[in-house]
Amino acid sequence: MVVESTVDNKKESKMSTEAQQEEVRDGQEATLLLSNKLLKDALAGVEKAYLEASLEVPVEDDISRFRFLEGIKVARMVAQHLEFYVKNGQLSAFELERLDGNKTH
């Protein structure tokens, strides 16, 4: 039925809007985290410590060196994941603005 379809579309739109608003908030929080000096220093410290540790393991201990280098990759992935939240939040904010602009016309 047409009436049911319209109601369902409004529900989906509202849920979508709420999800997008949450993504915007997540993006804003991620931006704050990425600009946080303490977090930046902590991630850089982890990378430095793991790199130094990987250089100090015995030459024949490939497994330990690999694990330290994987730790560096994980620290970098945390920052990349936060950057994803920032970009996703920006995209959701743009989409919400676009939808809001369509409502006013």
N, C-alpha and C positions, 0 to 999 in steps of 0.2 A: 504494500500500500504506500502511496505517496507521502501521507502524513507520517507514517512510521519511519520512512526513509529519511525525511527531514529531521525528525527527532534524533535518529541514530547519527546523522551527520553532525548535528549540533553537539551531541555527546562526544563524538570523536574529536571534533574541533576543540571543545573545552578541555578534554584530556590532553590533546596535543599541545594546546596553549600552556596548560599547567606543566607539562613535561618540558616544554621549551623554556618556560620561566625558570624551572629548576636548573636546566642546562646553563642558562645565563648566569644564575647565582654561582653554580659550580665553576664556571669560567672566571668569574670575578674573584672567587676565593683562590683559584689556581694562579691568577695573576698576582695576587698578594703574596702567595707562597713563593713564586718564582722571583719576586723582588725582595724577598726577605733575606737580609744579610746572613742571619744565623743559618738558615737552610742552605744557602749558597756555600757558605764556609764549611758546613757539615759535609755536603756532597763532595766538595773539592778535597776536604780532608780525608774522606774515605778513599777517593781515587788515589791520592798521594800515598796514603798508608799502604794500600794494596799494591801499588806499583813498586814501592820500596821493598815491600815484603817479597814480591815476586822476583826481585833482583837478588835477594839474599838467600833464596832457597838453593840447595845444592844443584849443580848442573844436571844431574841425572834424575832429579825429582820433577818430572814434567807434570805430574798430576797436581801437585801443590801449586806450581806456577800457573797452570791452567785455571785452577779454582780462584786464585787471586785475580787473574785477568777477567774471569767471568764476573767477579764481584764489581770490578770497574764497569763492566758493561751494564750490570744491574743498576748501579748508581746513575749512569747516564740514561737508562731507560726510565727511571723515576722522573727525571727532568723532562724527558720527551713525552711521557704520559701526561704530565701537568700541562705541557704545551698543547697537547691534543685537547684537553679540557678548555683551555683558553680559546683556541680556534673554534671548537664546537660551540662554546658560549657566544662567541662573536657571530657565528652563523645563525644561531637561534635568535639572537637579538635583532639581527637584520631581518629575519623572517617574521618576527613578531611586529616589527615596525612596518613591514610591507603589508601584513594582514590588517594592522590597525589603520593604515592608510587607505586600504580598500573599503573599510567599514565607513569611513567618513565621507566617501564620495558617493 
